């Protein structure tokens, strides 16, 4: 494959910086991450205004996202200072023959090398140039080459310029944070194919992720591809949850479905319940609430058209009853609620596909067996929410077992659109939610994606003092 000069240059610079950064200590890595957070905060007004002009997400949402991005950078800085990424495990020597006897063994973790990071359309700060993927890779000791997203390319350029200023001030190589400003699918494939890249982090569409994943495996040296590709995030409302304030639940669901015009990877796209008068009333109230919510413009015309086509397919489906009636607005996808029986849902796999935007399919089941079959048919999902499953009886345990099998996070309260950045968080799930369900792209264990275990046998003192990292 012939590489674009910009791709080749960015990766070459990352490779030049890789060994020194892999050998850096936690204090040096923390200093960089802290300074990057400071640079974002110092340029906040201009960054938020630029982001809003490109994404239409609004100042309140973007300020909150910038806060989250700085929190992530500082959180990874704290972990770097503590040295926890090295993951050292010691097994002292035991005299005698094996299996009881053994040499001295120490297990450490070493950085993989340069990471290709693909910015997401829907999070111009938190999943972009200095987002969680970049922060976790830098903390692990890996340079990053970012492919900016065309939906907010001006913001990506400005943030990259800020990052380069921080690198210069700390006398660090520019290749630690590279940026590719090419709006082509070919450039993404070239970046993944470059022999200097050792891992890929991607958040985006199923089709795009599949193409990049195939490229990562087609290399003469296949590399790990960490892709987050799509999720319908089912919400199961059991009868006990309907006994409380149904109007409040409808408002909460509507707010979650329409948040950010539905452009969240954790937006609820599927609501399922046992059929009853209360369940049908909730679905009706949900449609009324969503009809009353005005949505802002979507991130791009391409994303808007994808949403329009997805909703149109649902409206044409002979088994789906459309409950919302809001008129379409140019550039903005009006919210959609559709109702379908469990039998029809199980019969047509097309009803299980994610529609990226404020759309929700409501499924009514005639029995617990049918409800469980619907949930199992969803396949891999980032989240499953179980409301009314607090009793712990056989029904609750049965539904939970399925939820745990298909998703990376199971909620019993609240809505899935809030993703806390913590040590315990897991943002992933079985295919197609992610390509590597053992790893997370959100939270402070995200650096595990970019570290490789090495066992050192009878290592000399000079090496052990550096946790296995050579000078």
Number of C-alpha atoms within 10 A of each C-alpha: 7 8 15 13 9 15 22 18 15 21 30 19 20 27 21 17 21 24 19 15 23 22 16 16 16 21 16 16 23 23 16 23 29 19 20 25 21 16 17 21 16 11 13 16 13 13 22 23 16 17 25 20 15 18 21 18 23 15 15 10 15 23 19 12 19 22 18 18 27 26 17 27 28 22 22 29 27 20 20 25 17 13 17 12 22 23 14 17 13 12 12 13 13 13 11 10 9 9 7 8 11 15 15 15 16 19 18 21 21 22 29 23 26 33 31 29 29 25 30 24 24 24 23 29 30 27 23 28 31 29 24 27 32 29 29 30 28 30 33 31 30 32 33 32 27 28 26 27 22 18 22 25 20 18 27 28 16 16 22 21 13 15 25 20 15 19 19 11 11 13 9 16 18 19 23 26 26 26 23 23 18 17 14 9 11 11 18 23 19 18 30 27 24 19 17 20 23 22 23 25 23 25 25 17 16 17 11 16 23 16 13 22 22 14 19 24 15 12 13 9 10 17 20 18 25 24 29 28 23 26 34 28 29 28 25 26 20 20 17 12 16 18 10 11 9 18 15 13 18 21 18 15 23 26 21 23 30 26 20 23 26 28 22 23 26 24 33 30 27 26 22 26 25 21 17 13 8 15 21 16 15 21 24 17 20 28 24 19 19 27 20 14 16 15 20 20 19 24 23 19 14 12 19 19 15 16 24 19 13 17 25 12 14 22 17 11 14 9 17 21 17 18 19 19 15 17 10 11 12 12 18 22 28 29 28 26 30 23 22 20 18 23 17 14 23 19 10 10 11 12 20 18 14 23 25 24 31 28 29 28 26 26 26 23 21 14 13 15 12 16 22 20 17 21 21 17 15 22 20 25 29 30 31 30 24 24 20 19 21 13 10 11 9 9 14 16 14 14 21 20 12 17 27 15 15 24 28 24 20 20 15 16 12 14 23 25 19 11 14 13 20 13 12 11 18 26 26 29 27 19 20 21 27 30 21 18 21 14 19 24 26 25 21 21 20 24 26 20 24 27 21 13 15 13 15 17 15 13 13 10 10 12 13 16 10 14 20 23 19 14 11
